[in-house]
Amino acid sequence: MTSTIRVINGPNLDRLGKRQPEIYGRTTLRDVEDDLRALAEDLRVAVDFVQSNHEGELIEAVHESADKGDAVIINPGGFTHTSVALRDALAEIAEGEGFVEVHISNVHGREEFRHHSYLSPIALGVIAGLGVEGYRSALRFLAGR
């Protein structure tokens, strides 16, 4: 079992509950974090959180997770479709504890450009379209490995 599961959220996820609630719902990122803390306690795993709108900060969080040997749950937001650099950082996690890619909306039912992910090919799994429940599923999965 990994010591900590890090939950990394990319750009605009700090706006959950406010930005496009018809797509992303009204649950805030704070609500998601509080829910995952409670679930992590039940699962007897540690969890911590990082959110940034800046690609470099997300890459630094991934490097820190790799150095600690942490598994990762990541919702990369728009960087899913654009960031080779984030993918390269996550390759180190993929070789270690692994990561799960989470998307609140069903990216495959949206605009064509959202259908491609640079991260999916190296992820342990991808959860899309389950709303914020996707985070819980990812946490259960990683805690059970």
ABEGO torsion letter per residue (X at the ends): XBABBBBBBBBGAAABGABGAAAAEABBAAAAAAAAAAAAAAAGBBBBBBBBABAAAAAAAAAAAAAAGBBBBBBAEAAAAABAAAAAAAAAAAABAEBBBBBABBAAABBAAAABBAAAAABABBBBGAEAAAAAAAAAAAAAX
